[in-house]
Amino acid sequence: MTGLLTCVSGAEAGTRPLSELALFVRTHRGRGPGLLWPEHAGPDDWDHPPGALAVLLALHLGCPVGELPGPPVALPGPAAEPPAGMPAVPYDLLVLQQAGSSGWRLRPPDRPAAEAAGPELRLRAGEVLYVPGGYAASARPGRGARDVRLALGPYPDA
């Protein structure tokens, strides 16, 4: 996904997991999708009740963060391709991979719905994916995959 996805290592963002995550989100909001692989955090750092993670992240960001019930964009099958006509996600999506791995495909808002998404991105345990609102997204969870999905609201000054 050259040109569409920015990656950040934990060494560039700090060492405290929630502070690092908040900095990652602030950096990518309004810019495009991003992938974070925290250097000093692992899957256990995201292994809290999703509601608790949402509250803590909202305090760090100063904007509403809500837990999404169940996988809102999961699709069966090997292709994990957003289907034609799939509506764009109306909120910023944050996926914290807790266990296993998942394949993700994203389609930017400026691409027609009938056009294929980019290549599959593999999200591994401990990594975080940020998807801006307006993107179409689909996931193909691997065996034993578990993640937390959070919806990010607008900043108070936005």
C-alpha positions as CSV (number, residue, x, y, z in Angstrom):
1,M,0.0,0.0,0.0
2,T,2.8,2.4,-0.9
3,G,1.7,5.9,-0.5
4,L,-1.4,5.0,1.5
5,L,0.0,3.6,4.7
6,T,2.5,5.1,7.1
7,C,4.3,2.8,9.6
8,V,5.7,3.9,13.0
9,S,8.0,1.9,15.3
10,G,7.6,2.3,19.0
11,A,11.1,3.7,19.3
12,E,10.0,6.7,17.4
13,A,6.9,7.4,19.5
14,G,7.9,6.7,23.1
15,T,7.7,3.9,25.5
16,R,4.4,4.1,27.5
17,P,1.7,2.1,25.6
18,L,-1.3,4.5,25.9
19,S,0.8,7.6,25.5
20,E,2.4,6.0,22.5
21,L,-1.0,5.1,21.1
22,A,-2.4,8.6,21.6
23,L,0.7,10.1,19.9
24,F,0.2,7.7,17.0
25,V,-3.4,8.6,16.6
26,R,-2.7,12.4,16.8
27,T,0.0,11.9,14.1
28,H,-2.2,10.1,11.7
29,R,-5.6,11.9,12.1
30,G,-6.3,13.8,8.9
31,R,-3.4,12.2,7.0
32,G,-4.3,8.6,6.2
33,P,-4.0,5.0,7.5
34,G,-1.2,4.0,9.8
35,L,0.4,0.9,11.3
36,L,2.0,1.0,14.8
37,W,4.2,-1.7,16.1
38,P,5.1,-0.7,19.6
39,E,8.6,-1.5,20.6
40,H,7.9,-1.6,24.3
41,A,4.4,-2.9,24.2
42,G,3.0,-6.3,23.4
43,P,-0.4,-7.9,23.0
44,D,-0.8,-7.9,26.8
45,D,-0.9,-4.1,26.8
46,W,-4.1,-4.2,24.8
47,D,-5.5,-7.2,26.7
48,H,-7.9,-5.1,28.8
49,P,-11.7,-4.8,28.6
50,P,-12.4,-2.8,25.4
51,G,-14.5,-0.4,27.4
52,A,-11.6,0.4,29.7
53,L,-9.2,0.9,26.8
54,A,-11.7,3.3,25.2
55,V,-12.0,5.3,28.4
56,L,-8.3,5.5,28.9
57,L,-7.6,6.5,25.3
58,A,-10.3,9.1,25.4
59,L,-8.6,10.7,28.4
60,H,-5.3,10.7,26.5
61,L,-6.8,12.1,23.3
62,G,-9.4,14.5,24.7
63,C,-12.0,13.1,22.2
64,P,-14.8,10.5,22.4
65,V,-13.7,6.9,21.9
66,G,-16.2,4.1,21.8
67,E,-16.0,0.3,21.8
68,L,-17.3,-1.3,18.7
69,P,-19.4,-4.4,19.4
70,G,-18.1,-7.3,17.4
71,P,-16.2,-7.1,14.1
72,P,-18.0,-4.4,12.1
73,V,-16.0,-5.0,8.9
74,A,-15.1,-8.7,9.0
75,L,-15.6,-10.6,5.8
76,P,-15.3,-14.4,5.2
77,G,-13.2,-15.9,2.5
78,P,-9.6,-15.7,1.4
79,A,-9.8,-12.5,-0.6
80,A,-10.8,-10.1,2.2
81,E,-11.8,-7.7,-0.5
82,P,-14.3,-4.9,0.3
83,P,-17.3,-5.7,-1.8
84,A,-18.6,-3.3,-4.4
85,G,-20.9,-0.8,-2.8
86,M,-19.6,-1.4,0.7
87,P,-20.1,1.8,2.5
88,A,-17.1,3.7,3.9
89,V,-16.6,3.5,7.7
90,P,-18.2,6.8,9.0
91,Y,-15.7,7.1,11.9
92,D,-12.0,6.7,12.5
93,L,-11.3,3.1,13.3
94,L,-8.5,1.8,15.6
95,V,-7.8,-1.9,15.6
96,L,-5.6,-3.2,18.5
97,Q,-4.6,-6.8,17.6
98,Q,-4.5,-8.8,20.8
99,A,-3.8,-12.4,19.5
100,G,-3.1,-14.1,16.2
101,S,-3.2,-12.1,13.0
102,S,-5.7,-10.6,10.6
103,G,-5.5,-9.6,7.0
104,W,-6.8,-6.1,6.2
105,R,-7.7,-4.4,2.9
106,L,-8.4,-0.7,2.7
107,R,-10.0,1.3,-0.1
108,P,-9.5,5.1,0.1
109,P,-12.5,7.4,-0.3
110,D,-11.3,8.7,-3.6
111,R,-11.5,5.2,-5.3
112,P,-14.7,4.1,-6.8
113,A,-16.6,1.4,-4.9
114,A,-16.3,-1.0,-7.9
115,E,-12.5,-0.7,-7.8
116,A,-10.5,-3.2,-5.9
117,A,-8.8,-2.3,-2.7
118,G,-5.0,-2.4,-2.2
119,P,-2.9,-5.4,-1.2
120,E,-3.7,-7.2,2.0
121,L,-2.0,-5.8,5.1
122,R,-1.1,-8.4,7.8
123,L,-1.8,-7.1,11.4
124,R,0.0,-9.2,14.0
125,A,-0.4,-9.5,17.8
126,G,0.6,-6.3,19.5
127,E,0.3,-4.1,16.4
128,V,-2.3,-1.3,15.9
129,L,-4.0,-0.2,12.7
130,Y,-5.5,3.2,12.3
131,V,-8.1,3.7,9.5
132,P,-9.5,7.2,8.9
133,G,-13.2,7.7,8.4
134,G,-14.3,7.5,4.8
135,Y,-12.2,4.5,4.0
136,A,-13.8,1.1,3.2
137,A,-12.2,-1.7,5.2
138,S,-12.4,-5.4,5.4
139,A,-10.8,-7.9,7.6
140,R,-9.9,-11.6,7.3
141,P,-9.2,-12.9,10.8
142,G,-6.7,-15.7,11.1
143,R,-7.2,-18.7,13.3
144,G,-7.2,-17.7,16.9
145,A,-7.2,-14.0,16.0
146,R,-8.6,-11.6,18.6
147,D,-8.7,-7.8,18.4
148,V,-10.3,-4.7,20.0
149,R,-11.9,-2.2,17.6
150,L,-12.5,1.3,18.8
151,A,-14.3,4.2,17.0
152,L,-12.7,7.6,17.5
153,G,-14.9,10.7,17.6
154,P,-14.0,14.2,16.5
155,Y,-11.7,16.3,18.6
156,P,-13.4,19.0,20.6
157,D,-11.8,21.8,18.6
158,A,-12.6,20.2,15.2
